[in-house]
Amino acid sequence: MSMDLEHADSPPYSSFFGVMGVTFAMIFSALGASYGTAKAGTGISCISVVRPDLIMKSIIPVVMAGIIAIYGLVVAALISNDIKPKDYTLFKSFTHLGAGLSVGLCGLAAGVAIGMVGDAGVRGTSQQPRLFVGMILVLIFAEVLGLYGLIVALILSTKSG
């Protein structure tokens, strides 16, 4: 009976929640990155017909959207290295689930914001070049949303219990 009480906080299903944290970190951050890339890429394609000289200058939103997926990859790797078949507590698994959801959903929100701003920004910059600095500033604030999720995920994933 004492053996059951000893392992009550690390049941066999506790690793499920940690693995779901890894899954959510990758899925949602990749969704945000792909949406941001596709949306900003559409704007780049439209302006490149009229202003091909702006293609390289307009690629910044696509690069920023791709960074969002790297945030999810980093957290997924950290979490997956910490998942163990034995002595993996429910507390640890739930913090890993929270970390994955944090970086994933923040990455999704940041990717959507980067895509929308990137699309409108590159189209506007092709008509009024002075909009470029404003577009970059708004893109930075959108990227920071994903960075906030990364910071919270790193704090959560290093909690021990």
N, C-alpha and C positions, 0 to 999 in steps of 0.2 A: 504493500500500500504506500509506503514512503517513496518508492520509485515513481509512482504515479504523481504524487504531489511535487516531487522534485522537477518533473518535466511538464508540469501543468501550464507553465507560461510559454513553452515552446512546443505546441502541438504539431503533428505532421503537416497540417495544412497551412502553417504560418508562412512557408516559403511562397505560397501562391500570391500573397499580397505584395511581397517584394518583387516577384516576377512581373506582376501587373504594374508596379511602379516603373520598372524598366520599359515595359511595353508602352505605357502611356507617355513616358518621356520621349520616346522615339516617334511614336505615331503622331502625336499632336504637334511636336516641334517640326517634324517633316511636313505635315499638312500646312502649317503656317509658312514654312520656307517655300514650299512648292506653289502655294497660292500667291505669295509675294513675288516670286520669280515670274510666274505666268502673267500676273496682272501688270507688273512693271515691264515685262518683255513685250506685251501687247502695245504699250505706249511707245516703246523704243522702235518697234516695227513700223508703227504709223508715222513717226517723225522722220525715220530714216529715208523715207521716200522723198520728202521735201528737203530735209537738211541732213544729208549723210555725214557732214562734218561733225555732228553732235553725237554720233553713235557711242564713241568711247567715253565722252563726258557723261552720257546718260546711263551708263552701265552701273553706276554706283548703287542704285536701289536693288539691283539684282544681286550684287555682292553682299549687301547688307542683309538681304533676305536669306542668303545662303549661310550666313553666320548663325542665324537662329537655329538651324539644324545642328550645328556644331555644339551649341549649348546643350541640346537634348542628348547628343552622343556622349558628351563628357559625363553628364549625370547618369546616363544609362550604364556606362562603363564602371563608374564608381559604385553604383548600387549592385551591379551584377558581380563585382569582385567581393562584395561583402555578404552575399547570400551563401549560407552554409546548409548542408543537409541536416546537421544536428546542432543543437543549442542556438537556434535562430528564433528569438523570442517574438511574441506578438507585437510588443512595443516596437522592436526594431523593424519588423515587417510593415507595420502601419506608418512608421516614419519614412520608410522607403517608398511606400505608396504615396504618401503626401508629397515627398520630394519629386517623384515622377510626375504627379499631377500638377505640381507648382510650375516646374520648368516647361512641361508640355503645354498647358493651357495658356501660360504667359507667352510662350513661343507662338502659339496659334494666334493670339490677339496681336502680337507684334508683327507677325507675318501679314496679317490682313491689313493692318495699318500701313506697313511699308509698301504693300502692293498698291493700295489706293492712292497714297501720297506719291509714290513713284510714278504711277501711270499719269495722274493729273499733273505732277510736277514736270515730267519730261515733255509732255505736250505743251504746257505753258511756257517752259523754257525755250522751246523752239520758236515761239512767237515773241517772247519778251525775255531776253537773256538775263535781265536783272533779277528774275525770279529764282535763279539757280541757288543763291546763298540761302534764301528762305526755304527752298525745298530741302536743302541739306540739313538745316537746323531742325525742321520737322521730322525728317528721317532719323536724325540722331535721337530725338525724343521718343520716336516709335521703337527704335532699337533698344532703348533703355528699358522698355517694358519687359522685353525678353531677358535682359540682364538682371532685373529685379527677381524674376522667377529663378534664374540660375543661382543667385545669392541665397535665396530662401532654401532652394533645394540642397545647396552645399551645406548649409547650417543644419537642415533636417537630416541629411544622410550621414552626418558625422556624430549625431546624437547616439549615446550608448545607454543601454538600459537593461 
